[in-house]
Amino acid sequence: DQLAKSAVTALASLYGTKFKYGSIIKAIYQASGSTIDWTYSQGIKYSFTFELRDTGRYGFLLPASPPASQIVPTAQETWLALRTIMEHTLQHP
């Protein structure tokens, strides 16, 4: 959870977007048959799922029409989280 917390902190540092972190069932909803299940069964050490920022009208989708302005900021902040995860995995294979 510390790595996920660090990734979410990095993500929020750019625009202040709030994200939850933790197991899918605790943070979002129960889901089975996902990539997370497969990576766990394969013994893969690091496995993450990202959901997109819009949790209001559009759910986890970023609309193609206004406010399409969410697309670039989402990519920018998500990159910060991914970079945090990648740097950690390089240091802790």
N, C-alpha and C positions, 0 to 999 in steps of 0.2 A: 504493500500500500504506500510505502514511502516514495517509491519511484512514480507511481500514479499521482500522488499528491504533488510532487515536484513538477511533473509534466503539466498538471492543471494550473499550478502557480505560474509557470512560464507562459502558458496559454493566456491566462487572465492578465498578465503584465502589459499586454499591448492595448487592449480595449476595455478591460475590466469585465469581460464576459464571464458569467458564472457557469461552472460545470460541476457535476457530481462525479465522484470517482468511487470505485469499488467493484465488487462482483456485480455482474449484470442483474442478477435477481434482487440484490439489495439496492442498487443505484437506479435501475430503470424499471425492469419488468422481467418476469420469467420467460426465458427463451431456451429452446433446446434445438439441437441439430445445427448449431452455428459453427463458424470457424473456430471460435473459442473452445468449443467442445472437442473439435478435432485436434487443435494444437495441444490441448491438455492431454489427450489420449496418446499423443506422439512424444510426450515428455519435453515439449518445447518450453524453455525457461521463461521467456517473455512473450506475452500475448495480450494485445490491447484491441479494444473496439472504440472507435470514435463515432459519435453521433453529431450531426450538424446542429448549428446554434439555434435555429428558429424552432421554438417549442410552443409557439402560439398558433396563429391561424394556419400555418403551412406544415405543422408537425416538424419532422426532421428534414424537410425538403427546403431547398433554397429556390424560390420561384425564378422562372426565366424572365419574367417581366418585373417591373418595380415591386418590391425593393431589391432588384438584382444587385444593388450595391452591396449586399451582404456577401457576395461570392468572393471578392478579393480579400476583404478583411478576414473572412473565415479561413481562407488559404494561408494568410499571413500568420494568424494566431495559431493555427494548427501546426504550421511548420515549426514554430517555437517549441511546441510540446513534443513533436517528433524528434527534433534536434536534441532535446533533453534526454529522451529515451535512447536515442542512438549513442550519444556520448556515454551514457551509463553502461550500455551493453558493451561498448568498446573497452571500458575499464573493468567490467565484471562479466566476462563471457560465460 
